[in-house]
Amino acid sequence: MTAKTLSDYQQLRLHYNAFLNLERGLSDNTRLCYLADADRLVEWLQDIGQSVYIASPECLQGFIIDLHQIGISARSQARIISGIKSLYRYLKTEDLIENNPTLLLESPRLGRKLPEVLSVEEIDDMVGVIDMTKAEGQRNRAIIETLYGCGLRVSELCNLRIDNINFDDGILMVIGKGDKQRLVPMSQTSLDEIRRWLLDRSRINVKRGEEGILFISRRGQRLTRVMVFYIVRGLAEAAGVRKEISPHTLRHSFATHLLEGGANLRAIQQMLGHESIATTELYLHLDKTYLRREILAHHPRNAARR
């Protein structure tokens, strides 16, 4: 047997999509990226008369070389390779191939890009420039305090429901990637700002189906990721913050400030909803002054000086 037809691949794609959705429990964004990666590879293989079922490691390496030659960045190459490896793991699991040709497929080396972090003063400045005379003022204040106080992803914030908040215990239930739940303690500031926002929200005519969503627009619809991005970016500019920031910057700041305050890395991992502690270790990028202070304070060789 030489090559599978396009209709065969479409059937495979349907089953692979169901696997990513039901068994892997991936988010829609990740699932669609993996499917796009598979489509890109299959199209490339068809152009050279090959099939996804019989492609050799050398053939796949040629695909990666082509990605580099057309100007795909190293970071994007690494993401595409991750998608291809996912596809071939599926093919091997389903016994559709004998050997996995991606086992020795190497990703380009990536320099670790440290996330931008805001200081507490910069966050206070952003809150301080919010125009509380505007209808959305209290909402935007609650948004900033919730992003920073709970370390939420922007998608988690947009889908946050009122009944996810236990006001008595100060606990927020977050539905994260793959519909996985986690509990995050809330600051009193976040709780107070949300309570005030709920008073304003009660005067808005909420659209059908959005009744339980916490953060909504003046038209009664849930906020989109883009809308939250513009809210955060606009407040940063108004506050004179000269950093390239997004809603995710507040999540980075949440984690960094917890770590600097002495929080356990495992606890931060749970609050951020990271599956791997390796992802959370990105926040060990603290400045040298802080690291030196920690070493001087805790290493036994420095006991005499203390």
N, C-alpha and C positions, 0 to 999 in steps of 0.2 A: 504493500500500500504506500502510495507516495504522499499525497497531500489531501487534507480535508477541504471540503467546499465551504463557501461563505455561509450557506444555510446551516451547515454543521456548526460553524462558529457561533452563529446567532443562537442556536439551541444551547450551546455551551455557555454563552454569555448569560442567558436567562437563569440557568442553574447556578452559575457563579455569583450572580447578583443576589439570588435567594440565599446562598451560603453566607455572603458578606453581611446580609441584612439580618438573617435569623440566627445563624450559628455564631458568627463573629460579633454581632451586635454593634457594628460600626456606625458612626454618625453618618448622616446623609452626605455631608461634604466629603468625608474620607471614602465612603463607598463609591461615590460618583467619580472621584479622582482615580481610584483603583480600576474602575471600568474604563475610564478614558485612557489610562496607561495600557491596558490590555488591547484596546482598540488601536492605539498608536502602534504597538508592537505587531499585531496581526496584519495591519495594513502594510507595514514595512516589510514583513516576511513575504507577503503576497507579491510585492513588487520584485522580489528577488527569486520568486518561485519556491519559497519554502513554506513550511507549516509550523504552527505553534506546537504541534505534537512531536515533531522530529527535529526541532532546531537544536543545534549543538552549542556547547559553551562558547566556542569560537565565533559562531554566528551571532549569538547574543552580544558578545563583546563588540562585534562590528556595529551592532545597533547602538551601543553606548558611544562608540567612537563617532558615529554619525551625529548623535545628539550634541556632542562637543563641537563638531565641525560646523554645525549650523548656528552655534552661538548660545545654546541652552546653558544657563549658569550651573555651576557645580552643585549648588543647593537644590536646584530643580532636577538635575540629573539624579541626585541621591534619592529624591522623592519618587521619581519614575522607576528607578531600580527597585525601591521598596515595593512598589505596586506590582512589578513584574515577578518578584520573588513570591509575593502573595499568590499570584495566579498559578505559578508552578507548584507551590505547596499544595494548592487545591487539586491540581491535576494529578499529583502523586498520591494524595489522600484518596482520590476517587479511582485510582488504578488506571488512569487514562494515559499515563506514561510510565516507563520502567525506571528511568533515572531522572533525577532533578538536575537540569543543566545549569541552574543558577547558584549551586552551592559554592562555587569558586568565583562567582561574579563579584568584582570589587567595586565599591562605590568610591567616588572621588573624595579626597581628603578635604574636610571642611574645617575652617577656622571657627572656633566657638565664638559666636557673636553675643556679647554680653548685652542684656536688656537695659534699656534706658530706665532710670529710677528717679522718681521725684522725692524731694525732701519733704518733711512734714510741713515746713514753712511754705513751700510751693503749693502743696495741697490746700493748706489753709488760705493762701492767697486766691486760689481758684474758687473756693467756696465763698470767699469774701466779695468777689466781684459779681456774684449772681444778683440780678435785679429782682428783688423780692416784690416789687410792685407789679411785675408781669404775672400773667396767669400760670405760666410754666415755671416760675421761680422756685417754688417749694418742691415741685417735682424734680427739677434739676439738682437741687441741693440734696434731696434724698438719693438720687442716682449716684452722685459722687461719693456720698458717705457709704452707700451700699457696696459699690465697686471696691472702694478702698478698705472699708471695714470688714468685708467678707471675702475679698479676693476672688470675685466671680469673673468668669468669662463673660464676654458681652452677650453671647447667645443665651447663657444661663440667666442673665439679668432680664433680657427681653421676654423670656418665657416664665419668669418668676410669677407665682400665683400668691394671692393674699393668704390663702390657707396653708402655704408653705412655712409661714412664720408663726412660731409659738411665742407670743408676746410675754406670757407669764414667765417662761423659762429662758427667754432670750436666745432661742435656737432657731436656725434657719435650715430647712431641708432643701437641698439643692439637687436638681436632676441634671446630671452632667453628661459627658460623652457616653454613648452606648446606653443611655437611659439608666445609668448607674446613680444611685442615691448616696448622698453623704450629708452629714450634719455639721454645721458650722456655727460656733458661738457668735452672737452678735454684740457689738458694742452698744452701750446705752445711747450714744450719739446717733447711731444708725436707726435704732428703734424709735427714738424721739422724732427724728426727721421723717420717718415713714408714717408715724401716727399723724403728724401734721399734714403730710401729703394726702392721706386718706380722707381728711376733712375736705380738702379741695377736690379730690377725685369724686367724692359723693355728689358734687354739683355738675358733673359731666354726664352727658347722655351717652352711655357706653353701648357700642355696637353689639349686636347679637353674636354670641360665641366668645366674646371677650370679657364677659362679666367678672371672671375670676382673676384676670391678669392684673398685676400690680401697677406696672408703669404703662400708661396709655397717653395718646396724644389728645389735643383739644377736640379732635373729631371722634374720640372714643375708641380708637384702634390701638392695638399694641404697637410699641415703638419697634422700628427695624434696627438692625445692626448699624446701618449707615447713619440713621438719625442720631443714635447714641454717639457715634464717632464724631459727628459734627458738633454735638453738644460739648463733648470733652475738649475737642480741638479749639472750639470757640472760646471756652472759658480759659484755657491755657494761654491763648493769645491775649485775651483781655487782661489776664493777670501778669503779663509780661514774662511768661515762662519761655525761655529760648531753647527748648528741647523739642525734638521730633517725637510727639507722644500720640497715643491712641488710648482707647479704654483699657487695653491690655497693660498699658504702663501702670495703671493703678493696681492691677493684680500683681505685677512685678514689685511694686512699692510695698504692697501688703506683705508679701513673702519676705522681702529684704528687711523691712523694719521689724518683723517678728524675729528673724534670725539675729539681727543686731541686738535685739532686746533679750536674747538668751533662750528663745523657744527651741524646743527639740526638733531636729530635722524631720523625724518621723511624724510628729504632730503636724508640721507644716505640710508634709506630703498628703496627709489625710484631708486637711482643710482645703488644699488645692485640687484634690481629686486626681492626683497623678498615680498611674498604675505602677510606675517604676520609681524607686528612690533616686535613680540616676538622673531623671528629669529634674527632680527637686534640687539635686546637688548643683544645678546651674546657679543657684542663689548663693553659693559659697564664693561669690566673686567680690566679696567685701573689700573695701580699700585697705591698703597696707597698714595704715595707722591703726585701724580696728584690729587687724590680725596681730600686729605687734603687741597691742595692749592685752589681747587675749593670751598670747604666749607668755608675756611677762607676769600675768596674773595667775596662770594655772600650771606652768611647767615647773617641775620640782627643782630644776637647776637655778631657777630664779627666786626660790624661797628665801634665801639669805638676803637678797636685795629688798624683798618685800618687808 
